[in-house]
Amino acid sequence: MNRTGAVSVVRKILTAVYTLAAVLLQCSVFPRLRLLGAIPEITLCVIVCVSCFEDAGYCSVLAVCAGFVLDTLGSDKFTLSPLLFLLAAAFSIFIRERLWLHRSVLCLISASAAFALGGLKTFILLITRGAPAGPVLLHSVLPQILYGFIVFFPVFLLTWLHHRVFRGRSEQEYRSA
């Protein structure tokens, strides 16, 4: 395997480790860091950001795996996270390939759509459990979306930095070969 291939494998392994770390943070630390009763969707942020930078097939598999691990480790044993993450990754990949915008703008568009979809998922789950619509919207969905955007910016910066570090090395090695 040449150096460019090895760098690509290391980048994908590190991306999977970052995603697993986000799942573990979301299940262990972030339930204690509530903002207006909402838990941040750090895993959703990671999936959206990674989908704007990495290979489409890899991101799709990573999104589904992260969703299954989150549903397994989380307090709600079945919340459709794999489907939500796959939809978020697919949307990110779709707009990445169709729009010629800066990656940060694409990530922000994808994150907005993903947080709206996550809010809709939360809304539907709580309404089906008998909660009234108004308080669910004000006390669960809107704080969850707000907290998502607060968490999104550091996640995006870390993902962008990760991409820049590995992209720079692989392009430099490719030019020197």
Secondary structure, 3 states (H helix, E strand, C coil): CCHHHHHHHHHHHHHHHHHHHHHHHHHHCHHHCCECCECCCHHHHHHHHHHHHCCHHHHHHHHHHHHHHHHHHCCCCCCCHHHHHHHHHHHHHHHHHHCCCCHHHHHHHHHHHHHHHHHHHHHHHHHHCCCCHHHHHHHHHHHHHHHHHHHHHHHHHHHHHHHHHHHHHHHHHHHHC
